Amino acid sequence: MYILTLLLCLSTLSLYSAELIKVIITGHTLSGKTSTINELKARGYYVVDETATAVLAQEYQKLPENTPHHPMQIENLQHKIFAAQIDAYEKAIHECSEHPPRDNLIIFDRAIFDTYVYSSIFYPDGFFSTEEREFFKQIVSESLPNYSKKVIFCEIVPEAHYNGTLSNPVRHEEYEQSIAIGEQIRNTYQNLGFELHSIGFQETISNKADVIETILNDY
């Protein structure tokens, strides 16, 4: 029933969003992505914040003291993240349908496709049931029509600028881990038929936002 409810929400949401341009900004972990998206928000763009990080932070707070912070410690975490992402998407569509956003754009800090990648990275083979795995695949398939096929992909910063804990307190990847995760995210989006616009390192967040804003003007 839980799975069916999520899928029904996805199928009905697409009816309300045809006129809105829904752009995903994704990329390597701690690539300056979220800071840049916050800069775009400050410039007047409508932004849907990264849902998975918020869910993780909330769930980690519920764990007993001194319990390791790892996704496997949280019951039904992936389902909770998918549900939160669908809820955030629904809220964004309804708000922007009533009050059109700047340039008719909704910017998403990651999306369901990223959650799908993380579900395959942090859990061992056999952790999820066959039904759950099929659900993950189906929710990805159902979500594809909801977003622009042009995705902005933020590349990892040079190692000298990398801090695996400062910018995102619920993730602690080492540099090589971040590269591997980012490449898996890149491959997943490409395999799903998205066109990636690569954004490399910039000296300031403002400069990075300028580059992305130039791309957004072509949507």
N, C-alpha and C positions, 0 to 999 in steps of 0.2 A: 504493500500500500504506500509506504514511504517513497519508494522509487517511482511508482506510477504518478504520485502527486507532483514530484519534481518534473517529470517529463511532460505532464499536462500543462504545467506552468510555462515551460519553454515553448510548447506548440502554440499556446494562445498569445504569448508576448509578441511574437513576430507579426501579429496582425496589426499592432499599434505603432510599429516603429519604422515603417517603410521610408518615411521622409527624412529620418534622422541618419546622420553619418556616424557610425560607431567605430572608433579607431582604437586599436589595441597598441599600447606601448609596452614592450617586453624586453628581454635581453638577459645578459649574464647577471648573476647576483651581485649586488653592491657595485653596480656600474655607474652610479650617479643617476639612475633612471628615476627613482621616486623624487629626489631633490629637484630634478629637472621638471618633472610633472607638477610639483608644487609651484615652481616658478611659472609654468603655464597657467596654473589655477590663478595665481596672483595677477596674471595678465588678462583675466576675464574668461578663460575657457572653462567649460563645465567638465569636471573631473570626477570619476568614480575611483576612490582610493583602493589600494590593494587589500582585498578582502581576506586572503589567507593569513597574512601577517596579523591582522586584527583578531581573527579567530584563534590563532596560535597563542597570542598574548593572553587572551581571556582564559583559554583552557589551561595554560601553564600555571596561571595564578590559582587554579583550583587544585593543583596537585599538592600532595603533602610536602612539607619542608624537606629539603635535601633529596628530593626525587629527581633523577636525571631528566633534563628537558629534551625529550626525543619524541617525534610524532607517534611512535608505537606505544607511548605511555598514555595516549588519549584515545578513549573508546570512540569508534565511529568518526574519527577525525575527518577523513576524506568526504564522508557524507555531509558532515556539518559544514565543511568549506563549500562544497557544491551548493548546498541549500542557501548559504549566506551569499554566494555569488549570484544565484538566481534572484534572491530577494533584492540585492543591490541593483541588479540589472532592471528588475521590474520598477523599482523606485525611480531610477534614472529615466526610464522611458516615460513613465507617467508625468514626472516633473517637467521633462523637456517637451512633451506633447502639449502641455498647458502653457509653458513659458519657454519658447524656442531659445536654445542656447546660442552663444556666439558662433557664427558661421555654420549653424545647424550641426555642430560637432559635439559628440560625447566622447571623451577620452577615458579609456580604461587603463588603469595601472595593473597590468596582467589580466588574465581571464581564465576561463574553465580549462583551456588547453594547457596552461601552465600547471594547473592542479593535476591534470592527467599525467603529465611528465613526472611530477614529484611523487605521485602514487606509485610509480614504477621504480623510483630511485631509493626511497627510504624504507621500503618494506621488502622482506625476503620473499622468494618464490613460495607460493602456497599460502601466504598470509591471507589473501582475499579469496573468497569463494568464487566459483565459476560464475554464479549469478551476479556477484558484485563486479567482477571484471567486465562482464557483458554490459552491465549498467553503465560503467565508466565509458565504455566505447560508444554506447548509445547516446549518452548525454553529450559527448563530444560531437557526434554526428548531428544531433538535433540542434546544437548550438551554431554550427557552421554558417547557416544563412543569416544569422543575427549580426554579423560583423563585416566591416569593410575587408576586402581581400588584401588591401595594402596595409601591412603591419610595420610599425617602426621598431627596430631592434637595436638596443643600446649595447655596444661592445664593452668588454671588460676594460677597466682602467689599467694603465701600466702598473706593474707590481709595486713600484716605489710609492704609488699613491693608494695602494689597497689597504683597507682595514676591515677585517672580516667580522668585527663585532661592534664597531662604533656606530655605524649607520643603521643597522637593523639588529636589535637586541635578541630576536628570536631565531636568528640564523648565525651559524658560527663556522662557515665553510673556510677551509684553507684555500689559498690561491689556485692550486691545481684542481681542487674539487669544484671551485666556482667555474673554472674554464670548462670542465667536463659537463657540469649541469647546464651551463649556457649553450654548449654545442648540442646537447640532447634537446633542449628547448628549440633551438634553431632548426634542427632536423625535423622535429615534429611539426612545426608550423609549415615548413616547406613541403613535407610529405602530405599535409592536409590541403595543399594548394594555395597557400598564402604567398604573396609577393613581399619580400622583406626589404625595407629600406634601412641600411646599416648606418648607425651613428657612432663614429669613433670618439676618441678622447678629445675633450676641449679643455682649455685652461681654466675656464670658469663655467659655473652652472648657467649663467646668463648667456654665454656664448653657445652652449649646447641647446638651450631653449630657442635661441635665434635660428639655429640650423633646423630644428624640428618644426618650428613655426613656418619656415619656408616650405617644407614638405607639406604641412597641413594646408597651406594656401592652394595646393594643387588637387585637393580632394574634391 
